[in-house]
Amino acid sequence: MVSGKRPRRGAGKMGILNNFGDWMGFLKDRVSQAQGAGLDQQTIQAVAHQIGDYLAAEVEPRTPEQKLLKEMWQVANEQEQQAIANVVVKLVQKR
């Protein structure tokens, strides 16, 4: 912060959000790590739901895909949000 400006939300480590393919690759790596650490599918999906809540509330979408996911998340009820999270987990596992 040499310039006195605050970094934009999502800058730095969250730079992977600039490209949807990079983001999906990042998620695939994290899911693989979670599985390697012994987390079961249900736990991974629960964490994915928590991450979805955080992203929808705190991170500005940078790609059309992220914008669509955020809009879907915001209109979905709890059960539908869990379904979205589950599908994203399945999607990255198939990559």
VEXDREN-2710 file (C-alpha; in Angstrom, 1 decimal):
% VEXDREN-2710
k/r/px/py/pz
1/MET/0.0/0.0/0.0
2/VAL/2.8/2.4/-0.9
3/SER/0.5/4.6/-2.9
4/GLY/-1.9/5.0/0.0
5/LYS/-4.6/3.3/-2.0
6/ARG/-6.3/0.2/-0.5
7/PRO/-6.1/-2.8/-2.7
8/ARG/-9.3/-3.7/-4.5
9/ARG/-11.3/-6.5/-3.0
10/GLY/-10.3/-9.7/-4.6
11/ALA/-6.9/-8.4/-5.6
12/GLY/-3.7/-10.4/-5.0
13/LYS/-4.4/-14.0/-4.0
14/MET/-7.8/-13.7/-5.4
15/GLY/-6.4/-12.7/-8.9
16/ILE/-7.5/-16.2/-10.0
17/LEU/-11.0/-14.7/-10.1
18/ASN/-10.1/-12.8/-13.3
19/ASN/-10.4/-15.9/-15.4
20/PHE/-13.2/-18.5/-14.9
21/GLY/-11.0/-21.4/-16.1
22/ASP/-8.3/-20.5/-13.6
23/TRP/-10.9/-20.2/-10.8
24/MET/-12.3/-23.7/-11.7
25/GLY/-8.7/-25.1/-11.8
26/PHE/-8.0/-23.5/-8.4
27/LEU/-11.2/-25.1/-7.0
28/LYS/-10.3/-28.5/-8.5
29/ASP/-6.9/-28.3/-6.7
30/ARG/-8.6/-27.4/-3.4
31/VAL/-11.2/-30.2/-3.7
32/SER/-8.4/-32.7/-4.4
33/GLN/-6.5/-31.5/-1.3
34/ALA/-9.6/-31.8/0.8
35/GLN/-10.2/-35.4/-0.4
36/GLY/-6.5/-36.2/0.2
37/ALA/-6.9/-34.9/3.7
38/GLY/-9.8/-37.3/4.3
39/LEU/-12.8/-35.0/4.0
40/ASP/-15.9/-36.8/2.7
41/GLN/-18.0/-35.6/-0.1
42/GLN/-20.7/-34.2/2.2
43/THR/-18.2/-32.1/4.1
44/ILE/-16.7/-30.8/0.9
45/GLN/-20.1/-29.8/-0.3
46/ALA/-20.9/-28.1/3.0
47/VAL/-17.7/-26.1/2.7
48/ALA/-18.5/-25.2/-0.9
49/HIS/-21.9/-23.8/0.3
50/GLN/-20.1/-21.6/2.8
51/ILE/-17.7/-20.4/0.2
52/GLY/-20.6/-19.6/-2.1
53/ASP/-22.2/-17.5/0.7
54/TYR/-18.9/-15.6/1.2
55/LEU/-18.4/-15.0/-2.5
56/ALA/-21.9/-13.9/-3.2
57/ALA/-21.8/-11.4/-0.2
58/GLU/-18.2/-10.2/-0.4
59/VAL/-16.6/-10.6/-3.8
60/GLU/-17.5/-8.6/-7.0
61/PRO/-17.8/-11.0/-10.0
62/ARG/-15.2/-10.4/-12.7
63/THR/-16.4/-12.7/-15.4
64/PRO/-19.8/-13.3/-17.0
65/GLU/-19.8/-16.8/-15.5
66/GLN/-19.2/-15.5/-12.0
67/LYS/-21.9/-12.9/-12.4
68/LEU/-24.4/-15.6/-13.4
69/LEU/-23.4/-17.8/-10.5
70/LYS/-23.8/-14.8/-8.1
71/GLU/-27.3/-13.9/-9.5
72/MET/-28.4/-17.5/-9.3
73/TRP/-27.1/-17.8/-5.7
74/GLN/-28.9/-14.6/-4.6
75/VAL/-32.3/-15.7/-5.9
76/ALA/-31.9/-19.3/-4.7
77/ASN/-33.2/-20.6/-1.4
78/GLU/-31.0/-22.6/1.0
79/GLN/-31.7/-25.9/-0.6
80/GLU/-31.1/-24.5/-4.1
81/GLN/-27.9/-22.9/-3.0
82/GLN/-26.7/-26.3/-1.7
83/ALA/-27.6/-27.8/-5.1
84/ILE/-25.5/-25.1/-6.9
85/ALA/-22.6/-25.8/-4.6
86/ASN/-22.9/-29.5/-5.2
87/VAL/-22.9/-29.1/-8.9
88/VAL/-19.9/-26.8/-8.9
89/VAL/-18.0/-29.5/-6.8
90/LYS/-19.0/-32.2/-9.3
91/LEU/-18.0/-30.0/-12.2
92/VAL/-14.5/-29.4/-10.9
93/GLN/-14.1/-33.0/-10.0
94/LYS/-14.8/-34.0/-13.6
95/ARG/-12.1/-31.5/-15.0
END
